[in-house]
Amino acid sequence: MLLVVFILQMRQRPSEEANGAVRQVRSSEVVSTPGPASNATDRKHDTQYDASSTALVETAQIEKAEIITTVDQYLQLQTGDDPTVVMSLYGESVDFYDKGYVTKDFILQDKREYFSRWPKRSYDLASTIITSSSTSGVLVSFEYTYHLNRGDASRRGRAFCELIVQKLPDGVGIVSEKGKVIKRF
């Protein structure tokens, strides 16, 4: 079975990097190259492009634009004050980090605690977005930079995120979220 890997080349403008704004990505910036899903994380800095890219991850029937929107929303909605808004991104049951499968209520509580601990948060996409078909949906991998702040402390760094998204009744939703901090600045 031929799997499609989408690669998104991100080029941030200096003004966006300075003010921490998340860049909106156009679907035309996504290009694809065939490759096995098992190599997805190894290929995150791949620079080979195929101009005849397909518009769908064929086995999951999810359009490139939907994946881009999901990543944009994932980064943007987590900067707000209301963690309930973030819940619109998730399926009813999510394989969540090392917690296994949890409900949206569990994720909401986790986000409330995180938002409370770090009231000021910003995130910027910092790598290509790689997607490939998986048995559970579409595997979406990317790196981002973060800046967390509260009155007495702040944290900056770069992290890796791996989501699995599926087509759900209300649109594309996250059914798995994993990640880790790669480097602290």
QUIRAPE-V152135 format. One record per residue. N is the residue number from 1. NEAR is the number of other ideal C-beta (glycine too) atoms within 8 Angstrom. D_CENTER is the distance of its C-alpha to the mean C-alpha in Angstrom with 1 decimal. Layout:
# QUIRAPE-V152135
N&NEAR&D_CENTER, N&NEAR&D_CENTER
This chain:
# QUIRAPE-V152135
1&3&25.1, 2&4&23.4, 3&11&19.6, 4&12&17.6, 5&15&15.0, 6&15&13.3, 7&14&12.9, 8&13&11.9, 9&9&14.2, 10&11&13.3, 11&4&16.5, 12&9&16.6, 13&7&19.9, 14&6&21.8, 15&7&22.2, 16&11&18.5, 17&9&18.1, 18&6&21.1, 19&6&20.3, 20&8&16.6, 21&7&15.7, 22&10&12.3, 23&10&13.2, 24&5&13.1, 25&12&12.6, 26&6&15.4, 27&9&15.3, 28&4&18.2, 29&8&16.2, 30&14&14.5, 31&12&17.0, 32&11&17.4, 33&11&19.4, 34&8&20.6, 35&10&19.9, 36&7&19.7, 37&11&16.5, 38&4&18.0, 39&9&17.8, 40&15&14.1, 41&8&13.4, 42&5&16.8, 43&11&16.2, 44&12&13.2, 45&6&15.9, 46&9&17.8, 47&5&19.6, 48&5&21.4, 49&8&20.9, 50&9&22.4, 51&5&23.5, 52&4&24.3, 53&11&20.7, 54&7&20.4, 55&5&18.6, 56&10&17.5, 57&13&16.0, 58&8&19.6, 59&7&19.7, 60&11&17.0, 61&7&18.2, 62&13&14.8, 63&8&15.1, 64&11&13.1, 65&7&13.2, 66&10&11.7, 67&18&8.6, 68&14&8.5, 69&9&9.5, 70&14&7.0, 71&14&4.1, 72&11&7.4, 73&10&8.5, 74&12&5.9, 75&13&7.0, 76&10&10.4, 77&11&11.6, 78&10&11.4, 79&9&14.0, 80&8&16.6, 81&4&19.5, 82&5&19.1, 83&10&16.7, 84&6&18.0, 85&8&16.1, 86&11&12.7, 87&11&14.4, 88&8&14.3, 89&10&10.7, 90&12&12.1, 91&10&14.7, 92&5&18.0, 93&7&17.6, 94&14&14.5, 95&9&14.7, 96&12&13.6, 97&6&13.8, 98&3&17.5, 99&6&18.8, 100&6&18.7, 101&6&18.5, 102&9&18.7, 103&8&19.3, 104&10&17.6, 105&6&20.5, 106&10&19.6, 107&13&16.0, 108&11&17.7, 109&8&20.2, 110&9&17.8, 111&12&15.9, 112&9&19.5, 113&8&20.6, 114&9&17.7, 115&11&18.2, 116&7&21.9, 117&6&21.8, 118&11&19.8, 119&8&20.8, 120&7&19.5, 121&12&15.9, 122&8&14.1, 123&13&10.8, 124&14&10.6, 125&15&8.5, 126&9&10.9, 127&10&10.7, 128&11&10.5, 129&16&7.8, 130&16&9.6, 131&12&10.0, 132&15&13.2, 133&11&15.2, 134&9&15.7, 135&2&18.3, 136&7&16.1, 137&11&14.1, 138&14&11.5, 139&13&9.7, 140&14&6.4, 141&13&6.4, 142&15&6.0, 143&12&8.0, 144&13&8.5, 145&11&11.9, 146&12&13.0, 147&11&16.4, 148&10&17.8, 149&10&21.3, 150&10&24.1, 151&3&27.8, 152&3&28.7, 153&6&25.7, 154&7&22.6, 155&10&20.0, 156&9&18.1, 157&11&16.1, 158&12&13.3, 159&12&10.8, 160&10&8.9, 161&12&6.0, 162&12&6.6, 163&14&6.1, 164&14&9.1, 165&13&9.6, 166&13&13.2, 167&8&15.5, 168&8&17.1, 169&2&20.2, 170&5&18.4, 171&6&15.8, 172&11&12.4, 173&11&11.4, 174&13&9.3, 175&13&12.1, 176&11&10.8, 177&11&8.7, 178&9&9.9, 179&8&9.8, 180&6&12.5, 181&7&14.0, 182&8&15.2, 183&6&17.6, 184&6&19.2, 185&5&21.0
